[in-house]
């Protein structure tokens, strides 16, 4: 087989791969069955594929571009079904107006399946990674164990006309404080008051910036859990707060951590490994290839910056190559109870990805 003679995947089979993957539960940490389905898809089309030590799907080939998305989803029971436009009527998977409803159809099994089909049809490298919704262990392992590709396209919903160039970074930590138990009439702050005061100082500091700045350019602070009260032995008051920060490209996780640690009175913060922010140039060959491919498909390319975080942040930190994030689906439906994807949009994204891969591979 020459470099230009790659297997084709007919549109109905491409849609069926997506339906099969969405119908296979793959909550973060439980991706094995869906991963095996992907491996079988590649092998059935003559591609070498396997599961690595952490459960990632590896299908290396032409490293002019690596197409990669995550296999896992968040929990949530969204019944899987193919419906007509607007979710009103049942429809065949091949119907023009068909929509696929189900957990992961948007985030990010739609992008994952589209990339698998495009990788088979163009002969470029593919990786399906695990635990993006929790630890990003799959992406971290990928960065540590494979050589840097020439370019990366990360799979997340951007809409088939959207090209995502930026994500904020992520930092999370656990504040812990202990104080001596005393009568509630005493004026001294206990550990619970210290925790509340610390978080108020941190939140107020980061809320003191430009009120008119886009959210992407701000630090977002969020306490996600709080636990406090007397210790088991009844001799102390304990307080624990789980906190998260989203960080714009103008700052680093160290900058945010310095502020948070600098406002401590009582207590300490145990920080987890951070994910740095990323902002890619719109003038790279990857971004240009997407603009051309989207226009060729009749679309109007738009550049996107997202306020969340993705595995692209880790790839950009580890590899010095151009990259973007792309995939079908409305990101407002990420993790939503009505998560669904129009299959015509999925088809268009497969075409765009294939055009981009062929351009980057120099495969006329």
Secondary structure, DSSP 8 states (H G I E B T S, - for coil): --TT------HHHHHHHHHHHHTS--BTT--HHHHHHHHHHHHHTT---EE-TTS-EEE--EEEEEEEEE--B-S-----EEE-GGG-SB--TT-TT-EEESTTTTTTHHHHHHHHHHHHHHTEEEEEES-TTTT-HHHHHHHHHS---SEEEEE----TTEEEEEE-EEEEEEEEEEEE---TT--S--HHHHHHHHHHHHHHHHTTS-TTS-GGGS-EEEEEEEEEEE-TTSSEEEEEEEEEEEE-TTS-HHHHHHHHHHT-SS-EEEE---B--EE--TTSHHHHHHHHHHHHTT---EEEEESS--HHHHHHHH--SEEEEE-SS-GGGTT-TT-EEEHHHHHHHHHHHHHHHHHHHT--
